[in-house]
Each structure stands twice: as structure tokens, then as C-alpha cells.
Amino acid sequence: MARRTSGGSRSVGAAAAAAKRHGGRPTIAEAKRRQELLLDVAGTMFMTLGYDGASIDAVAEAAGMSKRTVYAHYADKSALFSAVLRQLIDRWLAPICRFEASRDALDATLMEIGRHLLSSTLEPSAVRVHRIIVAEAERQPGFGRLADTEGGKRAVRAIAIVLQRHRQDLRLADLETAAAQFMSLVIDHYLRLACLGVETGAQDIEGCVRTAVDLFLNGALRR
């Protein structure tokens, strides 16, 4: 999976140039593109400068928009960061939907889910966002609640749907709790290392996921 250094593929400079090419009253489609561009630019700025270092004024200037336009959509910096976080969560979790419909063996499906979750979690952008959420947890607890509700719980539900299809093979009473535990096995240790600046190489992801899947299934499968 390609690594991203921002919420989108555009740099701040490229995004600003794109914004300045448009004029007049935008169509609905164009307004949507501008909002996506604004969030891409804001995401880049938050991840580069941190939460305290970024400002709505600077984001507006970098995106080639007026401050009035930005404030019309986002009341303050916390609202803007929350919107960036939602956009990133949607992008990271979009592939999870295809696993819900998978008819592959449970082992193979959990391997696919694990690869996606761990690769996405260890993207530089994801690690930077996680650091911001943790750093701001006392002042802005809503960021963590948003990440848990719209990110973590969505992923858990998707994994639980997969487990439900194989329920006859499992000795689990609470599939959502089991799904959360599987996700922790895959992610938690390596995310902690990444936040401390210790990298897990792409070549190591397969082994990490294989170990997590084996450990989970050894405890979950009927014998």
C-alpha cells in the first residue's frame, strides 16, 4: 500500500494553485471538490505543524480561499480538525466494506483485514493524526471520541460481520468484543512503537499479521 504524507495526494502548494484557478459561483460538484481540497490542505498543515501550529487563517491562505469561506463551514479550528479526521477515517476504512461480503475462509479473510488495518495504521499520516489526538486528549476529548465512534467501532462492526458468517466454527459468545480484541492484536503494539518513532517495515507487516491471526484463531476456533 502506498504511503501518504497527508490527507490526500496533493501538496499544500498544488492544492492552493488548483483553488486559485477557479472563479465565480461554484456548481454543487465544484463546491464539493473545493471542500475536499480545503480538507486536504488542512490535513497537510495539521500533520506538518501540529494542532497548535496550524491556524484557520494559514489554511485559508494555503488553499487559496478567503477566511470568510472557511469560517462559513467550520466555526473554529477544532471543527476543521474534526472534519479532516472524518475524511481520513472514511478513506482508511473504505476498503473494509469489501471484506464484509467476502466468502473466503476465515483465516484468509482475517489476514486481508489485518494487512489493511496495520498498513493503514502505520501510514505516516495516520501516525501523525494519532499523535495529535493523544496530545490534545485533555483539551479536546471530542477528537478521541470521534476517532473511536467513527473509526474504531466501524472497523469492529465490520470484523464482527465476518465472524458472524463463521459462527458455527467459533466458540465465541460476544462477536463484537472478539472483533475488538482481534483488532488490538493486529494494531496496538505496532501503533505504540510507531508513535515512539520505532518503525515497523513493510516487509514485517505480513509476519505481524500472521502472528495475530494465528493467536486469535487458536483461542477462537472450536476444537
PyMOL CGO cylinders between C-alpha atoms (Angstrom):
from pymol import cmd
from pymol.cgo import CYLINDER

trace = [
    CYLINDER, 0.00, 0.00, 0.00, 1.35, 3.39, -0.93, 0.3, 1, 1, 1, 1, 1, 1,
    CYLINDER, 1.35, 3.39, -0.93, 2.22, 5.63, 1.95, 0.3, 1, 1, 1, 1, 1, 1,
    CYLINDER, 2.22, 5.63, 1.95, 0.65, 9.07, 2.14, 0.3, 1, 1, 1, 1, 1, 1,
    CYLINDER, 0.65, 9.07, 2.14, 2.12, 12.03, 3.91, 0.3, 1, 1, 1, 1, 1, 1,
    CYLINDER, 2.12, 12.03, 3.91, -1.13, 13.96, 4.01, 0.3, 1, 1, 1, 1, 1, 1,
    CYLINDER, -1.13, 13.96, 4.01, -4.87, 13.51, 3.93, 0.3, 1, 1, 1, 1, 1, 1,
    CYLINDER, -4.87, 13.51, 3.93, -4.70, 13.49, 0.13, 0.3, 1, 1, 1, 1, 1, 1,
    CYLINDER, -4.70, 13.49, 0.13, -2.26, 13.20, -2.71, 0.3, 1, 1, 1, 1, 1, 1,
    CYLINDER, -2.26, 13.20, -2.71, -1.90, 16.95, -3.29, 0.3, 1, 1, 1, 1, 1, 1,
    CYLINDER, -1.90, 16.95, -3.29, 0.68, 19.09, -1.56, 0.3, 1, 1, 1, 1, 1, 1,
    CYLINDER, 0.68, 19.09, -1.56, -0.33, 22.38, 0.02, 0.3, 1, 1, 1, 1, 1, 1,
    CYLINDER, -0.33, 22.38, 0.02, 1.22, 24.27, -2.87, 0.3, 1, 1, 1, 1, 1, 1,
    CYLINDER, 1.22, 24.27, -2.87, -0.52, 22.22, -5.53, 0.3, 1, 1, 1, 1, 1, 1,
    CYLINDER, -0.52, 22.22, -5.53, -3.83, 22.49, -3.74, 0.3, 1, 1, 1, 1, 1, 1,
    CYLINDER, -3.83, 22.49, -3.74, -3.55, 26.24, -3.49, 0.3, 1, 1, 1, 1, 1, 1,
    CYLINDER, -3.55, 26.24, -3.49, -2.75, 26.52, -7.18, 0.3, 1, 1, 1, 1, 1, 1,
    CYLINDER, -2.75, 26.52, -7.18, -5.77, 24.41, -8.02, 0.3, 1, 1, 1, 1, 1, 1,
    CYLINDER, -5.77, 24.41, -8.02, -8.04, 26.53, -5.86, 0.3, 1, 1, 1, 1, 1, 1,
    CYLINDER, -8.04, 26.53, -5.86, -6.89, 29.78, -7.43, 0.3, 1, 1, 1, 1, 1, 1,
    CYLINDER, -6.89, 29.78, -7.43, -7.77, 28.58, -10.93, 0.3, 1, 1, 1, 1, 1, 1,
    CYLINDER, -7.77, 28.58, -10.93, -11.49, 28.63, -10.11, 0.3, 1, 1, 1, 1, 1, 1,
    CYLINDER, -11.49, 28.63, -10.11, -13.67, 31.70, -10.01, 0.3, 1, 1, 1, 1, 1, 1,
    CYLINDER, -13.67, 31.70, -10.01, -17.34, 32.65, -9.91, 0.3, 1, 1, 1, 1, 1, 1,
    CYLINDER, -17.34, 32.65, -9.91, -20.17, 30.83, -8.20, 0.3, 1, 1, 1, 1, 1, 1,
    CYLINDER, -20.17, 30.83, -8.20, -19.26, 27.14, -7.99, 0.3, 1, 1, 1, 1, 1, 1,
    CYLINDER, -19.26, 27.14, -7.99, -21.54, 24.30, -9.04, 0.3, 1, 1, 1, 1, 1, 1,
    CYLINDER, -21.54, 24.30, -9.04, -22.52, 21.70, -6.43, 0.3, 1, 1, 1, 1, 1, 1,
    CYLINDER, -22.52, 21.70, -6.43, -19.84, 19.36, -7.78, 0.3, 1, 1, 1, 1, 1, 1,
    CYLINDER, -19.84, 19.36, -7.78, -17.26, 22.13, -7.76, 0.3, 1, 1, 1, 1, 1, 1,
    CYLINDER, -17.26, 22.13, -7.76, -18.22, 23.17, -4.21, 0.3, 1, 1, 1, 1, 1, 1,
    CYLINDER, -18.22, 23.17, -4.21, -17.69, 19.58, -3.11, 0.3, 1, 1, 1, 1, 1, 1,
    CYLINDER, -17.69, 19.58, -3.11, -14.27, 19.49, -4.78, 0.3, 1, 1, 1, 1, 1, 1,
    CYLINDER, -14.27, 19.49, -4.78, -13.33, 22.72, -3.04, 0.3, 1, 1, 1, 1, 1, 1,
    CYLINDER, -13.33, 22.72, -3.04, -14.32, 21.29, 0.32, 0.3, 1, 1, 1, 1, 1, 1,
    CYLINDER, -14.32, 21.29, 0.32, -12.24, 18.19, -0.34, 0.3, 1, 1, 1, 1, 1, 1,
    CYLINDER, -12.24, 18.19, -0.34, -9.33, 20.37, -1.38, 0.3, 1, 1, 1, 1, 1, 1,
    CYLINDER, -9.33, 20.37, -1.38, -9.70, 22.51, 1.75, 0.3, 1, 1, 1, 1, 1, 1,
    CYLINDER, -9.70, 22.51, 1.75, -9.62, 19.41, 3.96, 0.3, 1, 1, 1, 1, 1, 1,
    CYLINDER, -9.62, 19.41, 3.96, -6.60, 18.04, 2.08, 0.3, 1, 1, 1, 1, 1, 1,
    CYLINDER, -6.60, 18.04, 2.08, -4.75, 21.32, 2.64, 0.3, 1, 1, 1, 1, 1, 1,
    CYLINDER, -4.75, 21.32, 2.64, -5.82, 21.48, 6.29, 0.3, 1, 1, 1, 1, 1, 1,
    CYLINDER, -5.82, 21.48, 6.29, -4.78, 17.86, 6.82, 0.3, 1, 1, 1, 1, 1, 1,
    CYLINDER, -4.78, 17.86, 6.82, -1.33, 18.55, 5.40, 0.3, 1, 1, 1, 1, 1, 1,
    CYLINDER, -1.33, 18.55, 5.40, -0.96, 21.61, 7.63, 0.3, 1, 1, 1, 1, 1, 1,
    CYLINDER, -0.96, 21.61, 7.63, -2.11, 19.83, 10.82, 0.3, 1, 1, 1, 1, 1, 1,
    CYLINDER, -2.11, 19.83, 10.82, 0.24, 16.93, 10.15, 0.3, 1, 1, 1, 1, 1, 1,
    CYLINDER, 0.24, 16.93, 10.15, 3.17, 19.19, 9.30, 0.3, 1, 1, 1, 1, 1, 1,
    CYLINDER, 3.17, 19.19, 9.30, 2.76, 21.85, 12.00, 0.3, 1, 1, 1, 1, 1, 1,
    CYLINDER, 2.76, 21.85, 12.00, 0.74, 20.01, 14.64, 0.3, 1, 1, 1, 1, 1, 1,
    CYLINDER, 0.74, 20.01, 14.64, -2.59, 21.13, 16.05, 0.3, 1, 1, 1, 1, 1, 1,
    CYLINDER, -2.59, 21.13, 16.05, -1.24, 24.22, 17.81, 0.3, 1, 1, 1, 1, 1, 1,
    CYLINDER, -1.24, 24.22, 17.81, 0.95, 25.23, 14.87, 0.3, 1, 1, 1, 1, 1, 1,
    CYLINDER, 0.95, 25.23, 14.87, -1.87, 25.25, 12.33, 0.3, 1, 1, 1, 1, 1, 1,
    CYLINDER, -1.87, 25.25, 12.33, -4.45, 28.03, 12.05, 0.3, 1, 1, 1, 1, 1, 1,
    CYLINDER, -4.45, 28.03, 12.05, -7.56, 28.62, 10.01, 0.3, 1, 1, 1, 1, 1, 1,
    CYLINDER, -7.56, 28.62, 10.01, -6.02, 31.80, 8.60, 0.3, 1, 1, 1, 1, 1, 1,
    CYLINDER, -6.02, 31.80, 8.60, -2.98, 29.88, 7.34, 0.3, 1, 1, 1, 1, 1, 1,
    CYLINDER, -2.98, 29.88, 7.34, -5.14, 27.07, 5.94, 0.3, 1, 1, 1, 1, 1, 1,
    CYLINDER, -5.14, 27.07, 5.94, -7.34, 29.55, 4.08, 0.3, 1, 1, 1, 1, 1, 1,
    CYLINDER, -7.34, 29.55, 4.08, -4.31, 31.26, 2.56, 0.3, 1, 1, 1, 1, 1, 1,
    CYLINDER, -4.31, 31.26, 2.56, -2.69, 27.97, 1.55, 0.3, 1, 1, 1, 1, 1, 1,
    CYLINDER, -2.69, 27.97, 1.55, -5.93, 26.75, -0.03, 0.3, 1, 1, 1, 1, 1, 1,
    CYLINDER, -5.93, 26.75, -0.03, -6.43, 30.00, -1.94, 0.3, 1, 1, 1, 1, 1, 1,
    CYLINDER, -6.43, 30.00, -1.94, -9.72, 30.71, -0.14, 0.3, 1, 1, 1, 1, 1, 1,
    CYLINDER, -9.72, 30.71, -0.14, -10.96, 33.58, 1.98, 0.3, 1, 1, 1, 1, 1, 1,
    CYLINDER, -10.96, 33.58, 1.98, -11.13, 33.19, 5.74, 0.3, 1, 1, 1, 1, 1, 1,
    CYLINDER, -11.13, 33.19, 5.74, -14.82, 34.01, 5.49, 0.3, 1, 1, 1, 1, 1, 1,
    CYLINDER, -14.82, 34.01, 5.49, -15.35, 31.00, 3.23, 0.3, 1, 1, 1, 1, 1, 1,
    CYLINDER, -15.35, 31.00, 3.23, -13.59, 28.66, 5.65, 0.3, 1, 1, 1, 1, 1, 1,
    CYLINDER, -13.59, 28.66, 5.65, -15.42, 30.03, 8.69, 0.3, 1, 1, 1, 1, 1, 1,
    CYLINDER, -15.42, 30.03, 8.69, -18.73, 29.64, 6.86, 0.3, 1, 1, 1, 1, 1, 1,
    CYLINDER, -18.73, 29.64, 6.86, -18.20, 25.86, 7.03, 0.3, 1, 1, 1, 1, 1, 1,
    CYLINDER, -18.20, 25.86, 7.03, -16.12, 25.43, 10.19, 0.3, 1, 1, 1, 1, 1, 1,
    CYLINDER, -16.12, 25.43, 10.19, -16.76, 27.51, 13.29, 0.3, 1, 1, 1, 1, 1, 1,
    CYLINDER, -16.76, 27.51, 13.29, -13.27, 27.06, 14.69, 0.3, 1, 1, 1, 1, 1, 1,
    CYLINDER, -13.27, 27.06, 14.69, -10.07, 25.04, 14.40, 0.3, 1, 1, 1, 1, 1, 1,
    CYLINDER, -10.07, 25.04, 14.40, -11.43, 22.08, 16.33, 0.3, 1, 1, 1, 1, 1, 1,
    CYLINDER, -11.43, 22.08, 16.33, -14.35, 21.78, 13.90, 0.3, 1, 1, 1, 1, 1, 1,
    CYLINDER, -14.35, 21.78, 13.90, -11.92, 21.90, 10.98, 0.3, 1, 1, 1, 1, 1, 1,
    CYLINDER, -11.92, 21.90, 10.98, -9.69, 19.22, 12.50, 0.3, 1, 1, 1, 1, 1, 1,
    CYLINDER, -9.69, 19.22, 12.50, -12.74, 17.05, 13.20, 0.3, 1, 1, 1, 1, 1, 1,
    CYLINDER, -12.74, 17.05, 13.20, -13.72, 17.32, 9.53, 0.3, 1, 1, 1, 1, 1, 1,
    CYLINDER, -13.72, 17.32, 9.53, -10.19, 16.37, 8.47, 0.3, 1, 1, 1, 1, 1, 1,
    CYLINDER, -10.19, 16.37, 8.47, -10.31, 13.40, 10.84, 0.3, 1, 1, 1, 1, 1, 1,
    CYLINDER, -10.31, 13.40, 10.84, -13.65, 12.21, 9.41, 0.3, 1, 1, 1, 1, 1, 1,
    CYLINDER, -13.65, 12.21, 9.41, -12.29, 12.46, 5.87, 0.3, 1, 1, 1, 1, 1, 1,
    CYLINDER, -12.29, 12.46, 5.87, -9.22, 10.42, 6.76, 0.3, 1, 1, 1, 1, 1, 1,
    CYLINDER, -9.22, 10.42, 6.76, -11.26, 7.78, 8.60, 0.3, 1, 1, 1, 1, 1, 1,
    CYLINDER, -11.26, 7.78, 8.60, -13.55, 7.39, 5.59, 0.3, 1, 1, 1, 1, 1, 1,
    CYLINDER, -13.55, 7.39, 5.59, -10.55, 6.89, 3.31, 0.3, 1, 1, 1, 1, 1, 1,
    CYLINDER, -10.55, 6.89, 3.31, -8.82, 4.44, 5.59, 0.3, 1, 1, 1, 1, 1, 1,
    CYLINDER, -8.82, 4.44, 5.59, -11.93, 2.36, 6.27, 0.3, 1, 1, 1, 1, 1, 1,
    CYLINDER, -11.93, 2.36, 6.27, -13.47, 2.34, 2.78, 0.3, 1, 1, 1, 1, 1, 1,
    CYLINDER, -13.47, 2.34, 2.78, -11.79, -0.98, 1.81, 0.3, 1, 1, 1, 1, 1, 1,
    CYLINDER, -11.79, -0.98, 1.81, -13.20, -2.66, 4.94, 0.3, 1, 1, 1, 1, 1, 1,
    CYLINDER, -13.20, -2.66, 4.94, -16.62, -2.87, 3.26, 0.3, 1, 1, 1, 1, 1, 1,
    CYLINDER, -16.62, -2.87, 3.26, -15.43, -5.38, 0.72, 0.3, 1, 1, 1, 1, 1, 1,
    CYLINDER, -15.43, -5.38, 0.72, -14.31, -7.75, 3.47, 0.3, 1, 1, 1, 1, 1, 1,
    CYLINDER, -14.31, -7.75, 3.47, -17.83, -7.84, 4.92, 0.3, 1, 1, 1, 1, 1, 1,
    CYLINDER, -17.83, -7.84, 4.92, -19.03, -9.61, 1.77, 0.3, 1, 1, 1, 1, 1, 1,
    CYLINDER, -19.03, -9.61, 1.77, -16.04, -11.94, 1.42, 0.3, 1, 1, 1, 1, 1, 1,
    CYLINDER, -16.04, -11.94, 1.42, -16.81, -15.64, 1.12, 0.3, 1, 1, 1, 1, 1, 1,
    CYLINDER, -16.81, -15.64, 1.12, -13.23, -16.72, 1.63, 0.3, 1, 1, 1, 1, 1, 1,
    CYLINDER, -13.23, -16.72, 1.63, -12.10, -18.91, 4.51, 0.3, 1, 1, 1, 1, 1, 1,
    CYLINDER, -12.10, -18.91, 4.51, -11.99, -17.10, 7.85, 0.3, 1, 1, 1, 1, 1, 1,
    CYLINDER, -11.99, -17.10, 7.85, -8.21, -17.36, 8.10, 0.3, 1, 1, 1, 1, 1, 1,
    CYLINDER, -8.21, -17.36, 8.10, -7.72, -15.76, 4.67, 0.3, 1, 1, 1, 1, 1, 1,
    CYLINDER, -7.72, -15.76, 4.67, -10.27, -13.01, 5.32, 0.3, 1, 1, 1, 1, 1, 1,
    CYLINDER, -10.27, -13.01, 5.32, -8.73, -12.10, 8.68, 0.3, 1, 1, 1, 1, 1, 1,
    CYLINDER, -8.73, -12.10, 8.68, -5.31, -11.94, 7.01, 0.3, 1, 1, 1, 1, 1, 1,
    CYLINDER, -5.31, -11.94, 7.01, -6.66, -9.49, 4.43, 0.3, 1, 1, 1, 1, 1, 1,
    CYLINDER, -6.66, -9.49, 4.43, -8.34, -7.37, 7.08, 0.3, 1, 1, 1, 1, 1, 1,
    CYLINDER, -8.34, -7.37, 7.08, -5.22, -7.41, 9.24, 0.3, 1, 1, 1, 1, 1, 1,
    CYLINDER, -5.22, -7.41, 9.24, -2.96, -6.36, 6.37, 0.3, 1, 1, 1, 1, 1, 1,
    CYLINDER, -2.96, -6.36, 6.37, -5.22, -3.45, 5.53, 0.3, 1, 1, 1, 1, 1, 1,
    CYLINDER, -5.22, -3.45, 5.53, -5.66, -2.31, 9.13, 0.3, 1, 1, 1, 1, 1, 1,
    CYLINDER, -5.66, -2.31, 9.13, -1.99, -2.48, 10.04, 0.3, 1, 1, 1, 1, 1, 1,
    CYLINDER, -1.99, -2.48, 10.04, -0.74, -0.94, 6.79, 0.3, 1, 1, 1, 1, 1, 1,
    CYLINDER, -0.74, -0.94, 6.79, -3.25, 1.91, 7.11, 0.3, 1, 1, 1, 1, 1, 1,
    CYLINDER, -3.25, 1.91, 7.11, -2.49, 2.45, 10.79, 0.3, 1, 1, 1, 1, 1, 1,
    CYLINDER, -2.49, 2.45, 10.79, 1.24, 2.72, 10.13, 0.3, 1, 1, 1, 1, 1, 1,
    CYLINDER, 1.24, 2.72, 10.13, 0.91, 5.25, 7.32, 0.3, 1, 1, 1, 1, 1, 1,
    CYLINDER, 0.91, 5.25, 7.32, 2.78, 8.43, 8.34, 0.3, 1, 1, 1, 1, 1, 1,
    CYLINDER, 2.78, 8.43, 8.34, -0.45, 10.45, 8.09, 0.3, 1, 1, 1, 1, 1, 1,
    CYLINDER, -0.45, 10.45, 8.09, -2.29, 8.04, 10.41, 0.3, 1, 1, 1, 1, 1, 1,
    CYLINDER, -2.29, 8.04, 10.41, 0.52, 8.07, 12.98, 0.3, 1, 1, 1, 1, 1, 1,
    CYLINDER, 0.52, 8.07, 12.98, 0.67, 11.87, 12.95, 0.3, 1, 1, 1, 1, 1, 1,
    CYLINDER, 0.67, 11.87, 12.95, -3.08, 12.15, 13.43, 0.3, 1, 1, 1, 1, 1, 1,
    CYLINDER, -3.08, 12.15, 13.43, -2.97, 9.65, 16.28, 0.3, 1, 1, 1, 1, 1, 1,
    CYLINDER, -2.97, 9.65, 16.28, -0.25, 11.68, 17.99, 0.3, 1, 1, 1, 1, 1, 1,
    CYLINDER, -0.25, 11.68, 17.99, -2.37, 14.84, 17.68, 0.3, 1, 1, 1, 1, 1, 1,
    CYLINDER, -2.37, 14.84, 17.68, -5.42, 13.09, 19.14, 0.3, 1, 1, 1, 1, 1, 1,
    CYLINDER, -5.42, 13.09, 19.14, -3.39, 11.82, 22.10, 0.3, 1, 1, 1, 1, 1, 1,
    CYLINDER, -3.39, 11.82, 22.10, -1.67, 15.17, 22.65, 0.3, 1, 1, 1, 1, 1, 1,
    CYLINDER, -1.67, 15.17, 22.65, -5.00, 17.01, 22.60, 0.3, 1, 1, 1, 1, 1, 1,
    CYLINDER, -5.00, 17.01, 22.60, -6.94, 14.40, 24.61, 0.3, 1, 1, 1, 1, 1, 1,
    CYLINDER, -6.94, 14.40, 24.61, -7.27, 16.57, 27.71, 0.3, 1, 1, 1, 1, 1, 1,
    CYLINDER, -7.27, 16.57, 27.71, -8.18, 19.80, 25.92, 0.3, 1, 1, 1, 1, 1, 1,
    CYLINDER, -8.18, 19.80, 25.92, -10.16, 18.24, 23.06, 0.3, 1, 1, 1, 1, 1, 1,
    CYLINDER, -10.16, 18.24, 23.06, -11.57, 14.88, 24.19, 0.3, 1, 1, 1, 1, 1, 1,
    CYLINDER, -11.57, 14.88, 24.19, -14.04, 15.01, 21.31, 0.3, 1, 1, 1, 1, 1, 1,
    CYLINDER, -14.04, 15.01, 21.31, -11.28, 14.08, 18.86, 0.3, 1, 1, 1, 1, 1, 1,
    CYLINDER, -11.28, 14.08, 18.86, -10.73, 10.76, 20.59, 0.3, 1, 1, 1, 1, 1, 1,
    CYLINDER, -10.73, 10.76, 20.59, -14.45, 10.06, 20.84, 0.3, 1, 1, 1, 1, 1, 1,
    CYLINDER, -14.45, 10.06, 20.84, -14.84, 10.80, 17.13, 0.3, 1, 1, 1, 1, 1, 1,
    CYLINDER, -14.84, 10.80, 17.13, -11.93, 8.50, 16.22, 0.3, 1, 1, 1, 1, 1, 1,
    CYLINDER, -11.93, 8.50, 16.22, -13.39, 5.72, 18.36, 0.3, 1, 1, 1, 1, 1, 1,
    CYLINDER, -13.39, 5.72, 18.36, -17.01, 6.08, 17.24, 0.3, 1, 1, 1, 1, 1, 1,
    CYLINDER, -17.01, 6.08, 17.24, -16.48, 6.69, 13.52, 0.3, 1, 1, 1, 1, 1, 1,
    CYLINDER, -16.48, 6.69, 13.52, -13.23, 4.77, 13.15, 0.3, 1, 1, 1, 1, 1, 1,
    CYLINDER, -13.23, 4.77, 13.15, -12.64, 2.07, 15.72, 0.3, 1, 1, 1, 1, 1, 1,
    CYLINDER, -12.64, 2.07, 15.72, -16.25, 0.97, 16.24, 0.3, 1, 1, 1, 1, 1, 1,
    CYLINDER, -16.25, 0.97, 16.24, -16.93, 0.89, 12.49, 0.3, 1, 1, 1, 1, 1, 1,
    CYLINDER, -16.93, 0.89, 12.49, -13.96, -1.38, 11.95, 0.3, 1, 1, 1, 1, 1, 1,
    CYLINDER, -13.96, -1.38, 11.95, -15.04, -3.60, 14.85, 0.3, 1, 1, 1, 1, 1, 1,
    CYLINDER, -15.04, -3.60, 14.85, -18.54, -3.97, 13.41, 0.3, 1, 1, 1, 1, 1, 1,
    CYLINDER, -18.54, -3.97, 13.41, -17.12, -4.94, 10.01, 0.3, 1, 1, 1, 1, 1, 1,
    CYLINDER, -17.12, -4.94, 10.01, -14.91, -7.62, 11.58, 0.3, 1, 1, 1, 1, 1, 1,
    CYLINDER, -14.91, -7.62, 11.58, -17.84, -8.87, 13.68, 0.3, 1, 1, 1, 1, 1, 1,
    CYLINDER, -17.84, -8.87, 13.68, -19.89, -9.32, 10.49, 0.3, 1, 1, 1, 1, 1, 1,
    CYLINDER, -19.89, -9.32, 10.49, -17.11, -11.53, 9.11, 0.3, 1, 1, 1, 1, 1, 1,
    CYLINDER, -17.11, -11.53, 9.11, -17.01, -13.55, 12.34, 0.3, 1, 1, 1, 1, 1, 1,
    CYLINDER, -17.01, -13.55, 12.34, -20.78, -13.95, 12.27, 0.3, 1, 1, 1, 1, 1, 1,
    CYLINDER, -20.78, -13.95, 12.27, -20.61, -15.77, 8.93, 0.3, 1, 1, 1, 1, 1, 1,
    CYLINDER, -20.61, -15.77, 8.93, -18.26, -18.31, 10.52, 0.3, 1, 1, 1, 1, 1, 1,
    CYLINDER, -18.26, -18.31, 10.52, -20.04, -18.51, 13.86, 0.3, 1, 1, 1, 1, 1, 1,
    CYLINDER, -20.04, -18.51, 13.86, -20.55, -22.28, 13.65, 0.3, 1, 1, 1, 1, 1, 1,
    CYLINDER, -20.55, -22.28, 13.65, -16.76, -22.68, 13.73, 0.3, 1, 1, 1, 1, 1, 1,
    CYLINDER, -16.76, -22.68, 13.73, -16.23, -20.36, 16.68, 0.3, 1, 1, 1, 1, 1, 1,
    CYLINDER, -16.23, -20.36, 16.68, -16.67, -20.71, 20.42, 0.3, 1, 1, 1, 1, 1, 1,
    CYLINDER, -16.67, -20.71, 20.42, -17.24, -17.01, 20.97, 0.3, 1, 1, 1, 1, 1, 1,
    CYLINDER, -17.24, -17.01, 20.97, -20.24, -15.52, 22.79, 0.3, 1, 1, 1, 1, 1, 1,
    CYLINDER, -20.24, -15.52, 22.79, -19.67, -11.83, 22.04, 0.3, 1, 1, 1, 1, 1, 1,
    CYLINDER, -19.67, -11.83, 22.04, -18.52, -11.29, 18.46, 0.3, 1, 1, 1, 1, 1, 1,
    CYLINDER, -18.52, -11.29, 18.46, -18.04, -7.52, 18.76, 0.3, 1, 1, 1, 1, 1, 1,
    CYLINDER, -18.04, -7.52, 18.76, -15.77, -7.94, 21.77, 0.3, 1, 1, 1, 1, 1, 1,
    CYLINDER, -15.77, -7.94, 21.77, -13.85, -10.65, 19.90, 0.3, 1, 1, 1, 1, 1, 1,
    CYLINDER, -13.85, -10.65, 19.90, -13.55, -8.35, 16.87, 0.3, 1, 1, 1, 1, 1, 1,
    CYLINDER, -13.55, -8.35, 16.87, -12.19, -5.55, 19.06, 0.3, 1, 1, 1, 1, 1, 1,
    CYLINDER, -12.19, -5.55, 19.06, -9.66, -7.95, 20.58, 0.3, 1, 1, 1, 1, 1, 1,
    CYLINDER, -9.66, -7.95, 20.58, -8.57, -9.10, 17.12, 0.3, 1, 1, 1, 1, 1, 1,
    CYLINDER, -8.57, -9.10, 17.12, -8.06, -5.51, 16.04, 0.3, 1, 1, 1, 1, 1, 1,
    CYLINDER, -8.06, -5.51, 16.04, -6.00, -4.83, 19.15, 0.3, 1, 1, 1, 1, 1, 1,
    CYLINDER, -6.00, -4.83, 19.15, -3.82, -7.87, 18.45, 0.3, 1, 1, 1, 1, 1, 1,
    CYLINDER, -3.82, -7.87, 18.45, -3.12, -6.56, 14.96, 0.3, 1, 1, 1, 1, 1, 1,
    CYLINDER, -3.12, -6.56, 14.96, -2.66, -2.85, 15.65, 0.3, 1, 1, 1, 1, 1, 1,
    CYLINDER, -2.66, -2.85, 15.65, -1.93, -1.77, 19.21, 0.3, 1, 1, 1, 1, 1, 1,
    CYLINDER, -1.93, -1.77, 19.21, 1.68, -2.86, 19.71, 0.3, 1, 1, 1, 1, 1, 1,
    CYLINDER, 1.68, -2.86, 19.71, 2.88, -1.56, 16.36, 0.3, 1, 1, 1, 1, 1, 1,
    CYLINDER, 2.88, -1.56, 16.36, 0.97, 1.73, 16.62, 0.3, 1, 1, 1, 1, 1, 1,
    CYLINDER, 0.97, 1.73, 16.62, 2.58, 2.33, 20.01, 0.3, 1, 1, 1, 1, 1, 1,
    CYLINDER, 2.58, 2.33, 20.01, 6.01, 1.71, 18.50, 0.3, 1, 1, 1, 1, 1, 1,
    CYLINDER, 6.01, 1.71, 18.50, 5.26, 3.99, 15.56, 0.3, 1, 1, 1, 1, 1, 1,
    CYLINDER, 5.26, 3.99, 15.56, 4.18, 6.80, 17.88, 0.3, 1, 1, 1, 1, 1, 1,
    CYLINDER, 4.18, 6.80, 17.88, 7.51, 6.41, 19.69, 0.3, 1, 1, 1, 1, 1, 1,
    CYLINDER, 7.51, 6.41, 19.69, 9.33, 6.72, 16.37, 0.3, 1, 1, 1, 1, 1, 1,
    CYLINDER, 9.33, 6.72, 16.37, 10.13, 3.00, 16.03, 0.3, 1, 1, 1, 1, 1, 1,
    CYLINDER, 10.13, 3.00, 16.03, 9.25, 1.85, 12.54, 0.3, 1, 1, 1, 1, 1, 1,
    CYLINDER, 9.25, 1.85, 12.54, 7.77, -1.48, 11.50, 0.3, 1, 1, 1, 1, 1, 1,
    CYLINDER, 7.77, -1.48, 11.50, 8.96, -2.13, 7.95, 0.3, 1, 1, 1, 1, 1, 1,
    CYLINDER, 8.96, -2.13, 7.95, 6.53, -3.02, 5.19, 0.3, 1, 1, 1, 1, 1, 1,
    CYLINDER, 6.53, -3.02, 5.19, 8.28, -6.38, 4.90, 0.3, 1, 1, 1, 1, 1, 1,
    CYLINDER, 8.28, -6.38, 4.90, 7.45, -7.12, 8.55, 0.3, 1, 1, 1, 1, 1, 1,
    CYLINDER, 7.45, -7.12, 8.55, 3.71, -6.48, 8.26, 0.3, 1, 1, 1, 1, 1, 1,
    CYLINDER, 3.71, -6.48, 8.26, 2.91, -9.91, 6.85, 0.3, 1, 1, 1, 1, 1, 1,
    CYLINDER, 2.91, -9.91, 6.85, 4.61, -11.67, 9.76, 0.3, 1, 1, 1, 1, 1, 1,
    CYLINDER, 4.61, -11.67, 9.76, 2.98, -9.38, 12.32, 0.3, 1, 1, 1, 1, 1, 1,
    CYLINDER, 2.98, -9.38, 12.32, -0.48, -10.04, 10.91, 0.3, 1, 1, 1, 1, 1, 1,
    CYLINDER, -0.48, -10.04, 10.91, 0.13, -13.78, 10.58, 0.3, 1, 1, 1, 1, 1, 1,
    CYLINDER, 0.13, -13.78, 10.58, 1.07, -13.99, 14.25, 0.3, 1, 1, 1, 1, 1, 1,
    CYLINDER, 1.07, -13.99, 14.25, -2.02, -12.02, 15.31, 0.3, 1, 1, 1, 1, 1, 1,
    CYLINDER, -2.02, -12.02, 15.31, -4.37, -14.15, 13.19, 0.3, 1, 1, 1, 1, 1, 1,
    CYLINDER, -4.37, -14.15, 13.19, -2.87, -17.41, 14.47, 0.3, 1, 1, 1, 1, 1, 1,
    CYLINDER, -2.87, -17.41, 14.47, -3.10, -16.30, 18.09, 0.3, 1, 1, 1, 1, 1, 1,
    CYLINDER, -3.10, -16.30, 18.09, -6.70, -15.14, 17.66, 0.3, 1, 1, 1, 1, 1, 1,
    CYLINDER, -6.70, -15.14, 17.66, -7.88, -18.28, 15.89, 0.3, 1, 1, 1, 1, 1, 1,
    CYLINDER, -7.88, -18.28, 15.89, -6.11, -20.57, 18.37, 0.3, 1, 1, 1, 1, 1, 1,
    CYLINDER, -6.11, -20.57, 18.37, -8.32, -19.09, 21.06, 0.3, 1, 1, 1, 1, 1, 1,
    CYLINDER, -8.32, -19.09, 21.06, -11.49, -18.63, 19.00, 0.3, 1, 1, 1, 1, 1, 1,
    CYLINDER, -11.49, -18.63, 19.00, -11.96, -21.81, 16.99, 0.3, 1, 1, 1, 1, 1, 1,
    CYLINDER, -11.96, -21.81, 16.99, -13.88, -24.82, 18.25, 0.3, 1, 1, 1, 1, 1, 1,
    CYLINDER, -13.88, -24.82, 18.25, -11.69, -27.87, 18.76, 0.3, 1, 1, 1, 1, 1, 1,
]
cmd.load_cgo(trace, "trace")
